[in-house]
Amino acid sequence: MTESDSTPPLWVRAADAIAVACLVLTLFVFLFGGFVVHLGSTIFRVHAPARLLFIAAAFIAVRHSAHPSVPLHRRLRRGLQSNGQTSGVSIARTALASRIAVLVVGYFAVITIGFDPKMVGVTVSPDAATNLPARFDAGWYAGIALEGYSFQGRFDRQQNVAFFPAFPLLMRAAGYPLGAFGPGLPKDSRMARLLWAGVIISLVAFAWAAIYLWRLARDTIGEAHASDAVALFAAYPFAVFFSAPYTESLFLLGAVAAIYHFRRQEFVQAAAWGLLVGLTRPNGCFLSIVLACLLVQPLGPLRSRDITKSRNHQIVKSLVAASAPGLGMLIYSTYVHHLTGAWFGWARLHEAWGRSYEGLAPVARAYGWITDEGLLHVVEGVPYDTLNSLGLIFALVMLWPVIRRLGVAYAAFVLVNVIPPMLAGGVLSMGRITATLFPLCFALAASISPRAVTPLITAFAIGQGLAAALFFTWRPLF
């Protein structure tokens, strides 16, 4: 096969893309029904799968008649085969597949296992598939995206000011083309479209983050372990939250990208990603500590003459980039002060969710329960706390391998994301918190035998299937 055959002309690739897109839309409309897309004042209504299928067939027929040497099915087959080579495309493809699999498991858990209606916090549709992303905190993000922030003058009840703005702002932006703000649409339908917009953002952000994870792993633990590290991370039991309209995917993307660019002394990119992290979650500001720790570690390839010629300039840029996550938190705090009169009102509101400083009291209580009642009785009595505790134990056990394999900065990333919530809430949401701690899987992949990787990924994936079934059937795994 010649080079021209292996790389079809641009118009052929465009025709193939249109045909595949029409086939995907045909399947989507067949499964979920039609939808409306709003692009400014232009409205596209997609309701006829037969018409979409006809358009796809027409493009395939014309394209194949004009350029039959590399047919569409052969290009698709080559695209699905990695040929033993790892690339950003293959990493993103695998990451997306893992997230879609979680949604499928969650859907079947809902229609087979079911849930107690008394546990349901938000419902936007009686249809199980449409309502699938409406779980726990997702309703808060969709509410902010739809109606903005509000404050009722008190800090002793749950309010949406506790949630940072980056993710709901992106949900709002993605909701426009999905028709969430179309005229005459009921609120539940708007919320459903915004929630699915959040799912799309989470999927795209996770796939993008997976590429950064692979690149960072390649630079830190070696290319031989990089793919294993990403696979372990995607299979981690609590990675289920990357398939939900939650902030985990966006936080992960921003944190990994900021660290990756900071190590390479690409400080403008690092600052931009760091600012995003600071506007995404309350603990995002702690990334500034991690980036500051990286200053005492080798930052990547930089020629010695560049160091001597512009040392002060590099230091200033690195400090500005390192401060960006903290600056993001301060920007939102300024808005919260304007809204509530308290600079850190968002932090005060977390007490309404059961987060208040208790020190090591939760650890002492847990130890007392185990000594008094025995481990099995404790597990049976508080199964969800037990599962979250396993995430915390995993993080603490892996702390030394993280230090040894990756360095102090990555250990700091683990500690600043684990210790504050542990002291202010025990094991509450600890599994979800550990889901974003990528250094754990980096160190794990670099420490275990290659023969142990596949069994461990399998065990992780089984655990994630359980977590997906619990989460989407409204069990309090959060």
C-alpha positions as CSV (number, residue, x, y, z in Angstrom):
1,M,0.0,0.0,0.0
2,T,1.4,3.4,-1.0
3,E,1.5,6.4,1.3
4,S,-1.3,8.1,-0.6
5,D,-3.5,5.0,0.0
6,S,-2.7,4.9,3.7
7,T,-3.5,8.6,4.2
8,P,-6.7,9.4,2.2
9,P,-7.3,13.0,1.0
10,L,-8.8,15.5,3.3
11,W,-12.3,15.4,1.7
12,V,-12.3,11.6,2.1
13,R,-11.6,11.9,5.8
14,A,-14.2,14.6,6.1
15,A,-16.8,12.4,4.4
16,D,-15.9,9.5,6.7
17,A,-16.2,11.7,9.8
18,I,-19.7,12.9,8.7
19,A,-20.8,9.3,7.9
20,V,-19.6,8.0,11.3
21,A,-21.2,11.0,13.1
22,C,-24.5,10.2,11.4
23,L,-24.3,6.5,12.3
24,V,-23.6,7.5,16.0
25,L,-26.5,9.9,16.0
26,T,-28.7,7.2,14.4
27,L,-27.9,4.9,17.3
28,F,-28.4,7.7,19.9
29,V,-31.8,8.7,18.5
30,F,-32.8,5.0,18.2
31,L,-32.0,4.4,21.9
32,F,-33.0,7.7,23.5
33,G,-35.3,9.5,21.1
34,G,-34.9,12.8,19.2
35,F,-33.3,16.0,20.5
36,V,-33.0,19.6,19.6
37,V,-29.7,21.6,19.3
38,H,-29.6,25.4,19.6
39,L,-26.8,27.2,18.0
40,G,-27.6,30.9,18.6
41,S,-30.8,31.6,16.7
42,T,-30.5,28.4,14.6
43,I,-32.3,25.3,15.8
44,F,-31.5,21.8,14.6
45,R,-34.2,19.1,15.3
46,V,-33.0,15.5,15.1
47,H,-35.8,13.1,15.4
48,A,-35.6,10.7,12.4
49,P,-33.1,7.8,12.7
50,A,-34.0,6.5,9.2
51,R,-33.1,9.9,7.7
52,L,-29.7,9.9,9.5
53,L,-29.0,6.4,8.4
54,F,-29.8,7.4,4.8
55,I,-27.4,10.4,5.0
56,A,-24.6,8.1,6.3
57,A,-25.2,5.5,3.6
58,A,-25.2,8.3,0.9
59,F,-21.8,9.7,2.1
60,I,-20.3,6.2,2.3
61,A,-21.5,5.3,-1.2
62,V,-20.2,8.5,-2.8
63,R,-17.0,8.4,-0.9
64,H,-16.3,4.7,-1.7
65,S,-17.1,5.2,-5.4
66,A,-14.6,8.1,-5.7
67,H,-11.9,6.6,-3.5
68,P,-12.3,2.8,-3.0
69,S,-8.7,2.0,-2.2
70,V,-9.0,2.6,1.6
71,P,-12.6,1.8,2.5
72,L,-14.2,3.2,5.6
73,H,-14.4,-0.1,7.5
74,R,-10.6,-0.6,7.0
75,R,-9.9,2.9,8.4
76,L,-12.1,2.3,11.4
77,R,-10.5,-1.1,12.1
78,R,-7.0,0.5,11.9
79,G,-8.2,3.3,14.2
80,L,-9.4,0.7,16.8
81,Q,-6.2,-1.2,16.7
82,S,-3.2,0.2,18.6
83,N,-0.7,-2.0,16.7
84,G,1.2,-2.3,20.0
85,Q,2.0,1.4,20.1
86,T,0.8,3.7,22.8
87,S,-0.4,7.2,21.7
88,G,-2.6,9.9,23.1
89,V,-5.4,8.8,20.9
90,S,-5.3,5.2,22.2
91,I,-5.1,6.4,25.8
92,A,-8.1,8.8,25.4
93,R,-10.1,6.1,23.6
94,T,-9.5,3.6,26.5
95,A,-10.3,6.3,29.1
96,L,-13.6,7.1,27.4
97,A,-14.5,3.4,27.1
98,S,-13.9,3.0,30.9
99,R,-16.3,5.9,31.6
100,I,-19.0,4.8,29.3
101,A,-18.8,1.3,30.8
102,V,-19.5,2.8,34.3
103,L,-22.6,4.5,32.9
104,V,-23.8,1.3,31.4
105,V,-23.3,-0.6,34.7
106,G,-25.1,2.2,36.6
107,Y,-28.1,2.1,34.2
108,F,-28.5,-1.6,34.5
109,A,-28.1,-1.4,38.3
110,V,-31.0,1.1,38.4
111,I,-33.4,-1.0,36.2
112,T,-32.5,-4.3,37.9
113,I,-31.5,-3.6,41.5
114,G,-33.5,-0.4,41.9
115,F,-33.5,1.9,44.9
116,D,-35.6,3.1,47.8
117,P,-37.6,6.2,46.6
118,K,-37.0,7.7,50.1
119,M,-33.3,7.9,49.3
120,V,-33.7,9.9,46.1
121,G,-32.5,13.5,46.4
122,V,-33.3,14.9,42.9
123,T,-35.4,13.6,40.0
124,V,-35.5,15.3,36.6
125,S,-37.2,12.6,34.6
126,P,-39.2,9.4,35.2
127,D,-37.0,7.8,32.5
128,A,-34.1,5.9,34.1
129,A,-31.6,6.7,31.3
130,T,-32.5,10.4,31.2
131,N,-32.4,10.7,35.0
132,L,-29.2,8.7,35.4
133,P,-26.8,11.6,36.1
134,A,-29.1,13.1,38.6
135,R,-27.3,11.9,41.7
136,F,-26.4,13.6,45.0
137,D,-24.3,16.7,44.4
138,A,-25.0,16.8,40.7
139,G,-28.2,18.6,41.4
140,W,-26.4,21.4,43.1
141,Y,-24.1,21.9,40.1
142,A,-27.0,21.9,37.6
143,G,-29.0,24.3,39.8
144,I,-26.1,26.8,39.8
145,A,-25.7,26.4,36.0
146,L,-29.4,27.1,35.6
147,E,-30.1,29.8,38.1
148,G,-26.8,31.0,39.5
149,Y,-25.8,31.4,43.2
150,S,-28.1,32.5,46.0
151,F,-27.6,33.0,49.7
152,Q,-30.4,32.8,52.3
153,G,-28.5,34.7,55.0
154,R,-27.5,31.8,57.2
155,F,-24.6,29.3,57.4
156,D,-26.3,26.5,59.2
157,R,-28.1,25.0,56.2
158,Q,-26.9,23.6,52.9
159,Q,-26.6,26.2,50.2
160,N,-25.1,26.3,46.7
161,V,-22.4,28.9,47.6
162,A,-20.4,25.9,49.0
163,F,-19.7,24.8,45.4
164,F,-17.0,26.4,43.4
165,P,-18.0,28.0,40.0
166,A,-15.8,26.5,37.2
167,F,-17.7,23.3,36.6
168,P,-21.2,24.8,36.7
169,L,-20.1,27.6,34.4
170,L,-18.9,25.0,31.9
171,M,-22.2,23.1,32.3
172,R,-24.1,26.2,31.5
173,A,-21.9,26.8,28.4
174,A,-22.4,23.2,27.2
175,G,-26.1,23.4,28.0
176,Y,-26.8,26.0,25.4
177,P,-26.2,23.8,22.3
178,L,-28.1,21.0,24.1
179,G,-31.2,23.2,24.3
180,A,-31.2,23.7,28.1
181,F,-32.2,27.3,27.7
182,G,-34.7,27.0,24.9
183,P,-37.9,28.9,25.3
184,G,-40.8,27.2,27.0
185,L,-38.8,24.3,28.3
186,P,-39.9,23.0,31.8
187,K,-37.3,23.2,34.6
188,D,-36.9,19.5,34.9
189,S,-36.0,19.2,31.2
190,R,-33.5,22.1,31.5
191,M,-31.9,20.4,34.5
192,A,-31.7,17.0,32.7
193,R,-30.0,18.6,29.7
194,L,-27.6,20.5,32.0
195,L,-26.8,17.3,33.9
196,W,-26.0,15.4,30.7
197,A,-23.9,18.4,29.6
198,G,-22.0,17.9,32.8
199,V,-21.5,14.2,32.0
200,I,-20.1,15.2,28.6
201,I,-17.7,17.7,30.3
202,S,-16.6,15.0,32.7
203,L,-16.0,12.4,29.9
204,V,-14.0,14.8,27.8
205,A,-12.0,16.2,30.8
206,F,-11.2,12.6,31.9
207,A,-10.0,11.6,28.4
208,W,-7.9,14.7,28.2
209,A,-6.6,14.2,31.7
210,A,-5.7,10.6,30.8
211,I,-3.4,11.9,28.0
212,Y,-1.7,14.2,30.5
213,L,-1.4,11.3,33.0
214,W,0.3,9.1,30.4
215,R,2.8,11.9,29.5
216,L,3.5,12.7,33.1
217,A,3.9,9.0,34.0
218,R,6.2,8.5,31.1
219,D,8.4,11.4,32.4
220,T,8.4,10.3,36.0
221,I,8.2,6.5,36.2
222,G,9.2,5.6,32.6
223,E,7.4,4.7,29.5
224,A,7.3,1.0,30.4
225,H,5.0,1.7,33.4
226,A,3.1,4.7,32.0
227,S,0.2,2.8,30.3
228,D,-0.2,0.5,33.3
229,A,-0.4,3.5,35.6
230,V,-3.2,5.1,33.6
231,A,-5.1,1.8,33.4
232,L,-4.8,1.3,37.1
233,F,-6.1,4.8,37.7
234,A,-9.0,4.4,35.3
235,A,-10.0,1.1,37.0
236,Y,-9.6,2.4,40.6
237,P,-12.9,1.5,42.4
238,F,-13.8,5.1,43.3
239,A,-13.1,6.3,39.7
240,V,-16.8,6.0,39.2
241,F,-17.1,9.7,40.0
242,F,-15.4,10.5,36.7
243,S,-18.5,9.3,34.9
244,A,-20.8,11.7,36.8
245,P,-21.5,15.4,36.5
246,Y,-19.0,16.0,39.3
247,T,-15.9,18.1,39.6
248,E,-13.5,15.2,39.8
249,S,-12.6,15.0,36.1
250,L,-12.1,18.8,35.7
251,F,-10.0,18.9,38.9
252,L,-7.9,16.0,37.8
253,L,-7.3,17.5,34.3
254,G,-6.3,20.9,35.8
255,A,-4.0,19.4,38.4
256,V,-2.2,17.0,36.2
257,A,-1.9,19.6,33.4
258,A,-0.6,22.2,35.8
259,I,2.0,19.8,37.2
260,Y,3.0,18.6,33.7
261,H,3.6,22.1,32.3
262,F,5.2,23.3,35.5
263,R,7.8,20.6,35.4
264,R,8.6,21.5,31.8
265,Q,8.9,25.2,32.8
266,E,5.9,26.1,30.6
267,F,4.7,28.5,33.3
268,V,1.9,30.3,31.3
269,Q,0.2,27.0,30.7
270,A,0.8,25.9,34.2
271,A,-0.7,29.1,35.6
272,A,-3.8,28.8,33.4
273,W,-4.5,25.2,34.5
274,G,-3.7,26.1,38.1
275,L,-6.2,28.9,38.1
276,L,-8.8,26.6,36.8
277,V,-8.1,24.1,39.6
278,G,-8.4,26.9,42.2
279,L,-11.9,27.8,40.8
280,T,-13.0,24.1,40.6
281,R,-12.9,22.8,44.2
282,P,-12.2,24.1,47.7
283,N,-9.0,21.9,47.9
284,G,-7.8,23.2,44.6
285,C,-5.9,26.0,46.3
286,F,-3.6,23.4,47.9
287,L,-2.1,22.7,44.5
288,S,0.0,25.8,45.1
289,I,1.8,23.9,47.8
290,V,2.5,21.1,45.4
291,L,3.9,23.4,42.7
292,A,6.0,25.2,45.3
293,C,7.5,21.8,46.3
294,L,8.3,21.1,42.7
295,L,10.6,24.2,42.7
296,V,13.1,22.2,44.8
297,Q,13.0,19.3,42.4
298,P,14.3,19.1,38.8
299,L,11.7,20.8,36.7
300,G,12.6,19.2,33.4
301,P,15.1,19.9,30.6
302,L,16.5,23.4,30.7
303,R,19.9,24.3,29.3
304,S,22.4,25.5,31.8
305,R,23.1,28.8,29.9
306,D,19.4,29.6,30.1
307,I,19.5,29.1,33.8
308,T,22.4,31.5,34.3
309,K,21.1,34.0,31.8
310,S,17.5,34.3,33.1
311,R,17.5,32.7,36.6
312,N,15.6,35.6,38.3
313,H,13.1,35.8,35.5
314,Q,12.4,32.1,35.7
315,I,12.0,32.2,39.5
316,V,9.4,35.0,39.2
317,K,7.4,33.2,36.5
318,S,7.5,30.0,38.5
319,L,6.3,31.7,41.7
320,V,3.5,33.4,39.8
321,A,2.4,30.0,38.3
322,A,2.6,28.3,41.6
323,S,0.3,30.9,43.2
324,A,-2.4,30.6,40.5
325,P,-4.4,27.9,42.3
326,G,-4.5,29.9,45.5
327,L,-5.4,33.0,43.4
328,G,-8.4,31.1,42.0
329,M,-9.7,30.4,45.4
330,L,-9.3,34.0,46.5
331,I,-11.2,35.2,43.4
332,Y,-14.2,33.0,44.3
333,S,-13.8,34.0,48.0
334,T,-14.1,37.7,46.9
335,Y,-17.4,36.9,45.2
336,V,-18.6,35.0,48.2
337,H,-17.7,37.9,50.5
338,H,-19.8,40.2,48.2
339,L,-22.7,37.7,48.4
340,T,-22.6,36.6,52.0
341,G,-20.4,39.2,53.9
342,A,-17.9,36.4,54.9
343,W,-14.7,36.0,53.0
344,F,-14.6,32.2,53.4
345,G,-18.4,31.7,53.6
346,W,-18.0,28.7,51.3
347,A,-15.9,27.0,54.0
348,R,-18.4,27.8,56.8
349,L,-21.2,26.2,54.8
350,H,-19.4,22.8,54.6
351,E,-20.4,22.3,58.3
352,A,-23.9,21.8,57.0
353,W,-22.7,18.7,55.2
354,G,-21.1,17.3,58.4
355,R,-17.6,18.7,57.9
356,S,-16.3,20.3,61.0
357,Y,-12.9,20.0,62.6
358,E,-12.7,17.0,65.0
359,G,-9.0,16.3,64.8
360,L,-8.3,12.6,65.3
361,A,-11.5,11.9,67.1
362,P,-13.0,9.9,64.2
363,V,-10.0,7.7,64.2
364,A,-10.2,7.2,67.9
365,R,-13.9,6.3,67.6
366,A,-13.3,3.8,64.8
367,Y,-10.5,2.1,66.9
368,G,-12.9,1.9,69.8
369,W,-15.6,0.3,67.8
370,I,-13.2,-2.3,66.4
371,T,-11.8,-3.2,69.8
372,D,-15.3,-3.4,71.4
373,E,-17.3,-5.1,68.7
374,G,-14.7,-6.7,66.3
375,L,-13.9,-5.8,62.8
376,L,-16.6,-7.8,61.0
377,H,-19.4,-6.3,63.2
378,V,-18.1,-2.8,62.4
379,V,-18.0,-3.6,58.6
380,E,-21.6,-4.9,58.7
381,G,-22.7,-1.9,60.8
382,V,-21.2,0.8,58.6
383,P,-20.4,-0.7,55.2
384,Y,-20.2,2.6,53.3
385,D,-17.8,4.1,55.9
386,T,-15.8,0.9,55.6
387,L,-15.5,1.3,51.8
388,N,-14.4,4.9,52.2
389,S,-11.9,3.8,54.9
390,L,-10.3,1.4,52.4
391,G,-9.7,4.3,50.1
392,L,-8.0,6.3,52.9
393,I,-5.9,3.2,54.0
394,F,-4.8,2.7,50.4
395,A,-3.6,6.4,50.2
396,L,-1.7,6.2,53.5
397,V,-0.1,2.8,52.6
398,M,1.1,4.1,49.3
399,L,2.5,7.3,50.7
400,W,6.0,5.9,51.2
401,P,6.2,4.4,47.6
402,V,5.0,7.8,46.3
403,I,7.9,9.5,48.1
404,R,10.4,7.0,47.0
405,R,9.4,6.7,43.4
406,L,8.1,10.2,42.6
407,G,9.4,12.6,45.3
408,V,8.2,14.9,48.0
409,A,6.0,17.1,45.8
410,Y,3.8,14.2,44.8
411,A,3.5,13.0,48.4
412,A,2.5,16.5,49.3
413,F,-0.3,16.3,46.6
414,V,-1.6,13.2,48.4
415,L,-1.3,14.7,51.9
416,V,-2.9,18.1,51.2
417,N,-5.9,16.4,49.6
418,V,-6.4,13.7,52.3
419,I,-5.4,15.2,55.7
420,P,-7.7,18.3,55.8
421,P,-10.9,16.4,54.9
422,M,-10.0,13.6,57.3
423,L,-9.6,16.0,60.2
424,A,-12.8,17.8,59.3
425,G,-15.1,14.8,58.5
426,G,-13.4,11.5,59.2
427,V,-13.9,9.1,56.3
428,L,-16.8,11.0,54.8
429,S,-16.4,11.0,51.0
430,M,-12.8,9.7,51.4
431,G,-13.1,7.3,48.5
432,R,-14.2,10.1,46.2
433,I,-11.3,12.2,47.4
434,T,-8.7,9.5,46.8
435,A,-10.0,9.0,43.2
436,T,-8.1,12.0,42.0
437,L,-4.8,11.1,43.7
438,F,-2.9,9.9,40.6
439,P,0.5,9.6,42.3
440,L,-0.9,6.5,44.1
441,C,-1.4,4.6,40.9
442,F,1.9,5.9,39.5
443,A,3.8,4.5,42.4
444,L,1.8,1.3,42.4
445,A,2.5,0.7,38.7
446,A,6.2,1.3,39.3
447,S,6.4,-0.9,42.3
448,I,4.5,-4.1,41.4
449,S,5.6,-6.9,39.0
450,P,4.3,-6.5,35.4
451,R,2.5,-9.9,35.9
452,A,0.5,-8.5,38.7
453,V,-0.8,-5.5,36.7
454,T,-3.6,-7.3,34.9
455,P,-5.0,-9.1,37.9
456,L,-4.9,-5.9,39.9
457,I,-6.7,-3.9,37.2
458,T,-9.3,-6.7,37.1
459,A,-9.8,-6.5,40.8
460,F,-10.0,-2.7,40.7
461,A,-12.6,-2.8,37.9
462,I,-14.8,-5.3,39.8
463,G,-14.6,-2.9,42.8
464,Q,-15.6,0.0,40.5
465,G,-18.5,-2.0,39.2
466,L,-19.7,-2.4,42.8
467,A,-19.2,1.3,43.4
468,A,-21.1,2.2,40.3
469,A,-24.0,0.0,41.3
470,L,-24.1,1.6,44.8
471,F,-23.7,5.2,43.6
472,F,-26.3,5.1,40.8
473,T,-28.9,3.3,43.0
474,W,-28.6,6.1,45.6
475,R,-26.6,4.3,48.2
476,P,-24.6,6.8,50.3
477,L,-21.2,6.1,48.9
478,F,-20.5,9.8,48.4
